[in-house]
């Protein structure tokens, strides 16, 4: 039984990877969708795919979560049209570079902090007041095991995901006494475009990240998101860590020779 059938979910970073998988999975659950991402062509293809598979409403908007004005303008349009999301899936995020802090790229740092931290905050700030006013809603932040454990050369990326963890916990505390739930889904190694983006299209280097093990898929993470949002209204899954069987921490990964 789906508890979210006919409800409205806003998914950021929906054009690929975990965001795309979440859109497909929530559509299977019968949720209507608002999909945001930078790549409008991919969003259009995804919307067509979902409409062909599911009898749900889908709308898309080209929104870069780093652009505060664009985020608030699009949120205001949706809210003014009476489309206040019942679920906000803050998925947009990335890793950029992998270097010791004394060799790190300042541009990479800006991209990660602006997307993973400030972007998440902009979207939350733009949508959450309408949820509070209505008296219902669910915010799900896609974090990472990197928000719990730091790995070599992951310094700023890990810091950004530690920030997501703090923002998630802080938001949940701030909403105590309201019916609004706040959750985090924190995956470990998941084979998506993440490493390809991190290594600027270097497919050989990206492939080595997942070599010798069976990592999570984007669909695995989307399944966890579906579980979280389908929990009974009196149940809040505050945090869910999701790891491949071949991974037990950021430092403990089994690889076949």
C-alpha positions as CSV (number, residue, x, y, z in Angstrom):
1,X,0.0,0.0,0.0
2,X,1.3,3.4,-0.9
3,X,0.7,6.2,1.5
4,X,1.9,8.9,-0.9
5,X,-0.5,8.2,-3.8
6,X,-1.8,11.5,-5.1
7,X,0.7,13.5,-3.0
8,X,3.1,15.9,-4.6
9,X,6.9,15.4,-4.5
10,X,9.5,17.9,-5.5
11,X,12.8,16.3,-6.4
12,X,15.9,18.4,-7.0
13,X,18.8,17.2,-9.2
14,X,16.3,15.0,-10.9
15,X,17.9,14.7,-14.3
16,X,20.3,11.8,-13.5
17,X,21.5,9.3,-10.9
18,X,19.7,9.2,-7.5
19,X,17.4,12.1,-8.3
20,X,16.2,10.4,-11.5
21,X,15.7,7.1,-9.7
22,X,13.7,8.8,-6.9
23,X,11.4,10.4,-9.5
24,X,10.8,7.0,-11.2
25,X,10.2,5.2,-7.8
26,X,7.9,7.8,-6.4
27,X,5.9,7.8,-9.6
28,X,5.5,4.0,-9.1
29,X,4.1,4.8,-5.7
30,X,1.5,7.1,-7.3
31,X,3.0,10.5,-6.4
32,X,2.7,13.5,-8.6
33,X,6.0,15.1,-9.3
34,X,7.8,18.4,-9.7
35,X,11.3,17.9,-11.1
36,X,14.1,20.4,-10.9
37,X,17.6,20.2,-12.4
38,X,19.9,22.2,-14.6
39,X,19.6,20.0,-17.7
40,X,16.1,20.7,-19.1
41,X,16.5,18.4,-22.0
42,X,17.1,15.4,-19.7
43,X,14.1,16.5,-17.5
44,X,11.8,16.5,-20.5
45,X,12.9,13.0,-21.4
46,X,12.4,11.8,-17.9
47,X,9.0,13.4,-17.7
48,X,7.9,11.7,-20.9
49,X,9.2,8.3,-19.6
50,X,7.3,8.7,-16.3
51,X,4.1,9.7,-18.1
52,X,4.4,6.6,-20.4
53,X,4.8,4.3,-17.3
54,X,2.5,5.9,-14.7
55,X,-0.7,7.8,-14.5
56,X,0.8,10.7,-12.5
57,X,1.2,14.5,-13.1
58,X,4.7,15.6,-13.9
59,X,6.0,19.1,-14.3
60,X,9.6,20.2,-14.8
61,X,11.7,23.3,-14.4
62,X,15.3,24.1,-15.2
63,X,16.6,25.3,-11.8
64,X,20.1,25.4,-10.6
65,X,19.9,25.2,-6.8
66,X,22.9,27.5,-6.5
67,X,20.9,30.3,-8.0
68,X,19.0,31.7,-5.0
69,X,16.8,34.0,-7.1
70,X,15.8,31.2,-9.4
71,X,15.0,28.8,-6.6
72,X,12.8,31.3,-4.8
73,X,11.1,32.4,-8.0
74,X,10.2,28.9,-9.1
75,X,9.1,28.0,-5.6
76,X,6.8,31.0,-5.4
77,X,5.3,30.1,-8.8
78,X,4.5,26.6,-7.6
79,X,3.1,27.7,-4.3
80,X,1.0,30.5,-5.9
81,X,-0.5,27.9,-8.2
82,X,-1.5,25.8,-5.1
83,X,1.2,23.2,-5.7
84,X,2.8,23.0,-2.3
85,X,4.9,19.9,-2.2
86,X,4.0,17.2,0.3
87,X,7.5,15.8,0.0
88,X,10.8,17.7,-0.7
89,X,13.6,15.4,-1.8
90,X,16.8,17.5,-1.5
91,X,19.0,15.4,-3.8
92,X,21.0,17.9,-5.8
93,X,24.6,17.6,-4.9
94,X,28.1,16.6,-6.2
95,X,31.7,15.9,-5.5
96,X,34.3,17.9,-7.2
97,X,37.9,16.8,-7.2
98,X,39.7,14.6,-4.7
99,X,42.9,16.2,-3.3
100,X,44.6,17.0,0.0
101,X,43.3,20.2,1.4
102,X,46.6,22.0,0.8
103,X,46.3,21.1,-2.9
104,X,42.6,21.6,-3.3
105,X,40.9,23.6,-6.0
106,X,39.0,26.7,-4.7
107,X,36.6,26.4,-7.6
108,X,35.8,22.8,-6.6
109,X,35.3,23.9,-3.0
110,X,32.9,26.6,-4.2
111,X,30.9,24.2,-6.4
112,X,30.5,21.7,-3.5
113,X,29.6,24.2,-0.8
114,X,27.3,26.2,-3.1
115,X,25.4,23.1,-4.3
116,X,25.5,20.7,-1.4
117,X,25.0,23.2,1.5
118,X,23.7,26.5,0.2
119,X,21.6,25.0,-2.5
120,X,19.9,22.6,-0.1
121,X,19.3,25.5,2.3
122,X,17.9,27.7,-0.4
123,X,15.4,25.1,-1.5
124,X,14.4,24.2,2.0
125,X,13.9,27.9,2.9
126,X,11.8,28.5,-0.2
127,X,9.5,25.5,0.3
128,X,9.3,24.8,4.1
129,X,7.3,27.9,5.2
130,X,4.4,26.7,3.0
131,X,4.5,23.3,4.5
132,X,4.5,24.8,8.0
133,X,1.6,27.0,7.1
134,X,-0.4,24.1,5.7
135,X,0.6,21.9,8.7
136,X,2.0,18.9,6.7
137,X,5.0,17.9,4.8
138,X,8.2,15.8,4.7
139,X,11.7,16.9,3.9
140,X,14.2,14.2,2.9
141,X,17.8,15.2,2.5
142,X,20.1,12.9,0.5
143,X,23.3,12.9,2.6
144,X,26.1,10.4,2.6
145,X,28.2,8.2,4.7
146,X,30.8,10.9,4.1
147,X,28.7,13.0,6.5
148,X,29.5,10.6,9.2
149,X,33.1,9.5,8.4
150,X,35.9,11.4,6.7
151,X,38.2,9.8,4.1
152,X,41.6,10.9,2.7
153,X,41.3,13.8,0.3
154,X,37.6,14.0,0.9
155,X,38.0,17.0,3.2
156,X,35.6,19.6,1.8
157,X,33.1,17.2,0.2
158,X,32.9,15.4,3.6
159,X,32.5,18.8,5.3
160,X,29.6,19.6,3.0
161,X,27.9,16.4,3.9
162,X,28.6,16.8,7.6
163,X,26.8,20.2,7.1
164,X,23.8,18.4,5.5
165,X,23.7,16.1,8.5
166,X,23.7,19.1,10.9
167,X,21.1,21.0,8.8
168,X,18.9,17.9,8.8
169,X,19.1,17.4,12.5
170,X,18.7,21.1,13.2
171,X,15.6,21.4,10.9
172,X,14.0,18.5,12.6
173,X,14.5,20.0,16.0
174,X,13.2,23.3,14.9
175,X,10.0,21.6,13.6
176,X,9.3,19.8,16.9
177,X,5.7,20.3,17.7
178,X,4.6,20.4,14.1
179,X,3.5,17.3,12.0
180,X,6.3,17.9,9.5
181,X,8.9,15.2,9.3
182,X,12.6,15.6,8.4
183,X,14.7,12.6,7.3
184,X,18.1,11.8,5.9
185,X,19.1,9.0,3.6
186,X,22.8,8.5,3.7
187,X,24.2,6.1,1.1
188,X,27.7,4.7,0.8
189,X,29.3,3.8,-2.5
190,X,26.6,4.1,-5.2
191,X,27.5,3.8,-8.9
192,X,26.0,6.9,-10.6
193,X,27.5,9.8,-12.4
194,X,29.0,11.0,-9.1
195,X,32.6,9.8,-9.7
196,X,32.4,10.8,-13.4
197,X,31.6,14.3,-12.3
198,X,34.1,14.3,-9.5
199,X,36.9,13.3,-11.9
200,X,35.7,15.6,-14.8
201,X,34.8,12.9,-17.2
202,X,37.7,10.6,-16.6
203,X,35.9,7.3,-17.1
204,X,38.9,5.1,-16.3
205,X,39.4,6.8,-12.9
206,X,35.7,6.8,-12.2
207,X,35.4,3.1,-12.9
208,X,38.2,2.3,-10.5
209,X,36.1,3.6,-7.6
210,X,33.7,0.7,-8.0
211,X,36.2,-1.9,-9.2
212,X,36.0,-5.4,-7.6
213,X,32.8,-4.8,-5.6
214,X,29.1,-4.6,-6.2
215,X,28.1,-1.0,-5.2
216,X,24.7,0.4,-4.5
217,X,22.6,1.5,-7.5
218,X,20.6,4.7,-7.7
219,X,17.5,2.5,-7.6
220,X,18.6,1.1,-4.2
221,X,18.8,4.6,-2.8
222,X,15.4,5.5,-4.3
223,X,13.9,2.4,-2.7
224,X,15.1,3.6,0.7
225,X,13.6,7.1,0.0
226,X,10.3,5.4,-0.9
227,X,10.4,3.5,2.4
228,X,11.1,6.7,4.4
229,X,8.3,8.7,2.8
230,X,5.8,5.8,3.1
231,X,6.3,5.5,6.8
232,X,3.1,6.1,8.9
233,X,2.5,9.8,9.7
234,X,3.4,9.2,13.3
235,X,6.8,7.7,12.3
236,X,9.8,9.8,11.4
237,X,12.8,7.9,10.0
238,X,15.3,10.5,11.2
239,X,18.3,8.9,9.4
240,X,18.9,5.8,7.3
241,X,22.4,4.7,6.4
242,X,22.5,2.5,3.3
243,X,25.7,0.5,2.4
244,X,26.5,-2.1,-0.1
245,X,27.2,-5.5,1.5
246,X,30.8,-5.1,0.3
247,X,31.2,-1.9,2.3
248,X,31.1,-1.6,6.1
249,X,32.5,2.0,6.4
250,X,34.4,4.5,4.3
251,X,37.6,2.7,5.3
252,X,36.4,-0.9,5.1
253,X,35.5,-2.1,1.6
254,X,35.9,-5.6,0.2
255,X,37.1,-5.9,-3.3
256,X,37.6,-9.1,-5.3
257,X,41.1,-9.5,-6.9
